[in-house]
Amino acid sequence: MPISTSEEGLKRVIGIQGLTLSIVNMVIGSGIFVLPAIIGISMGAFGVFGYIFCSIMMAAIMLCYAEIGAKITTSGGSYAYVEKAFGNFPGFIINWLFFFGWGILSSAAMMNIIADSLALLWPILLNPFIRGFLFFLLMAIMVVVNILGTKQANIFVKLISILKLFPILGIIIFGFSHIKIDNLHWQNAPSLKTFSDSTLILFFAFAGFEASLGVSGEFKNPKRTVPLGIFFGGAIVLIVYILLQTVTQGILGAEIVSYKNAPLAAVAEKIIGPAGTTLLLFTAALSCFGGVSADVMVTPRSLFACANDGMFPKFLSKVHSKFATPYLAIITYASLIFIFSISGGFKQLATLASAALLLVYLSVILATIKLRSNKEEVSEKTFKVPGGFIVPFIGIASIVWLLTSLNKWEIISTIIFIATICLVYFAMKWIKKI
């Protein structure tokens, strides 16, 4: 059967299985090595309901993505959806929110997991200067590898993506026999404020599926592939997360507060002994390194493309004369990750990254509603979320509620960032008219 191509000239080669595995790989990331402790400390055994709430919210968001992704089959993901519904200006803001708010901040958060994990083996990494030097060294390695070429970097990222899942599945499989039922009981439910704050951080672990839709111009039969791929991928992620939290809480119980930087390593020690701790700590660090490496490999290419289109500073479009890579874009992006890595810890960076992505999701849900009113779009036989506006409303209400958990500083920072993006957009339009 011949391979079809999209209007952009791209080959449609990604099917349901490919999209499902991509979502699982993108979502089950490095944050899950830390988050079970954060949730366990704040909510105890009740924390599993945080996962359930996040899954319901993400299901609503994913269904909206499935509907709009089945209609808009060009590349670009969230940016393409918002741009189609609301125009260039909102699309520009969403693109920046995703690039900076999610890309840079989430990678900076993962860098802090690396340091926190390795600090349990080498406490000297608790020193901020030594910690900063580690960040600089790791980012330098990523920069050099990506400037020299993407082939080796791509192989490394794929290998890490596979390796990080084995210890997680091992903990789930072998951990159930070590669970103490008493650790899964709770005396009192947490306050609504505590539940909201904790769920906002937990949201970090569920985010990332939309990145797999960035190659929507290469899906086979996107009207079928997108909704089914999102459904299967989301279901697998939810099952893995709930099982992992249950095992972690069930084994550690109240002791979880003593292992806030590496709860899964503590669980591994309970299961197989001291060697388990070392294995999981290195796995967490390696997983984070692989995640940031993937980001440094992919995102600078977007900067490079936008610079060529006149959307970003021109110097970012320069290509290395020998290695034919966008070296200045790579160096610039890695430098931004380094700066934010040393400016905050995982919890703070994860909260800001989650807030940025929540705004992206909110915009996509609104775009889905907007395109429903388009008679041309409605006439097409594509996937449509059942239940009218119930599912979009659940998504919107959940997002707005979680955003109310932001403190004053986080709200002001987000507003300033969006205002800056707006100024950049209008400044660029003014410059083009000159």
Rosetta blueprint (number, residue, H / E / L):
1 M L
2 P L
3 I L
4 S L
5 T E
6 S L
7 E L
8 E L
9 G L
10 L L
11 K E
12 R L
13 V L
14 I E
15 G L
16 I H
17 Q H
18 G H
19 L H
20 T H
21 L H
22 S H
23 I H
24 V H
25 N H
26 M H
27 V H
28 I L
29 G L
30 S H
31 G H
32 I H
33 F H
34 V L
35 L H
36 P H
37 A H
38 I H
39 I H
40 G H
41 I H
42 S H
43 M H
44 G H
45 A H
46 F H
47 G H
48 V H
49 F H
50 G H
51 Y H
52 I H
53 F H
54 C H
55 S H
56 I H
57 M H
58 M H
59 A H
60 A H
61 I H
62 M H
63 L H
64 C H
65 Y H
66 A H
67 E H
68 I H
69 G H
70 A H
71 K H
72 I L
73 T L
74 T L
75 S L
76 G L
77 G L
78 S H
79 Y H
80 A H
81 Y H
82 V H
83 E H
84 K H
85 A H
86 F H
87 G L
88 N H
89 F H
90 P H
91 G H
92 F H
93 I H
94 I H
95 N H
96 W H
97 L H
98 F H
99 F H
100 F H
101 G H
102 W H
103 G H
104 I H
105 L H
106 S H
107 S H
108 A H
109 A H
110 M H
111 M H
112 N H
113 I H
114 I H
115 A H
116 D H
117 S H
118 L H
119 A H
120 L L
121 L L
122 W L
123 P H
124 I H
125 L H
126 L H
127 N L
128 P H
129 F H
130 I H
131 R H
132 G H
133 F H
134 L H
135 F H
136 F H
137 L H
138 L H
139 M H
140 A H
141 I H
142 M H
143 V H
144 V H
145 V H
146 N H
147 I H
148 L H
149 G L
150 T L
151 K H
152 Q H
153 A H
154 N H
155 I H
156 F H
157 V H
158 K H
159 L H
160 I H
161 S H
162 I H
163 L H
164 K L
165 L H
166 F H
167 P H
168 I H
169 L H
170 G H
171 I H
172 I H
173 I H
174 F H
175 G H
176 F H
177 S H
178 H H
179 I L
180 K L
181 I H
182 D H
183 N H
184 L H
185 H L
186 W L
187 Q L
188 N L
189 A L
190 P L
191 S L
192 L H
193 K H
194 T H
195 F H
196 S H
197 D H
198 S H
199 T H
200 L H
201 I H
202 L H
203 F H
204 F H
205 A H
206 F H
207 A L
208 G L
209 F H
210 E H
211 A H
212 S H
213 L H
214 G H
215 V H
216 S H
217 G H
218 E H
219 F E
220 K L
221 N L
222 P H
223 K H
224 R H
225 T H
226 V H
227 P H
228 L H
229 G H
230 I H
231 F H
232 F H
233 G H
234 G H
235 A H
236 I H
237 V H
238 L H
239 I H
240 V H
241 Y H
242 I H
243 L H
244 L H
245 Q H
246 T H
247 V H
248 T H
249 Q H
250 G H
251 I H
252 L H
253 G H
254 A H
255 E H
256 I H
257 V H
258 S H
259 Y H
260 K L
261 N L
262 A L
263 P H
264 L H
265 A H
266 A H
267 V H
268 A H
269 E H
270 K H
271 I H
272 I H
273 G L
274 P H
275 A H
276 G H
277 T H
278 T H
279 L H
280 L H
281 L H
282 F H
283 T H
284 A H
285 A H
286 L H
287 S H
288 C H
289 F H
290 G H
291 G H
292 V H
293 S H
294 A H
295 D H
296 V H
297 M H
298 V H
299 T H
300 P H
301 R H
302 S H
303 L H
304 F H
305 A H
306 C H
307 A H
308 N H
309 D L
310 G L
311 M L
312 F L
313 P L
314 K H
315 F H
316 L H
317 S H
318 K L
319 V L
320 H L
321 S L
322 K L
323 F L
324 A L
325 T L
326 P L
327 Y H
328 L H
329 A H
330 I H
331 I H
332 T H
333 Y H
334 A H
335 S H
336 L H
337 I H
338 F H
339 I H
340 F H
341 S H
342 I L
343 S L
344 G L
345 G L
346 F H
347 K H
348 Q H
349 L H
350 A H
351 T H
352 L H
353 A H
354 S H
355 A H
356 A H
357 L H
358 L H
359 L H
360 V H
361 Y H
362 L H
363 S H
364 V H
365 I H
366 L H
367 A H
368 T H
369 I H
370 K H
371 L H
372 R H
373 S L
374 N L
375 K H
376 E H
377 E H
378 V H
379 S H
380 E L
381 K L
382 T L
383 F L
384 K L
385 V L
386 P L
387 G L
388 G L
389 F L
390 I H
391 V H
392 P H
393 F H
394 I H
395 G H
396 I H
397 A H
398 S H
399 I H
400 V H
401 W H
402 L H
403 L H
404 T L
405 S L
406 L L
407 N L
408 K H
409 W H
410 E H
411 I H
412 I H
413 S H
414 T H
415 I H
416 I H
417 F H
418 I H
419 A H
420 T H
421 I H
422 C H
423 L H
424 V H
425 Y H
426 F H
427 A H
428 M H
429 K H
430 W H
431 I H
432 K H
433 K H
434 I L
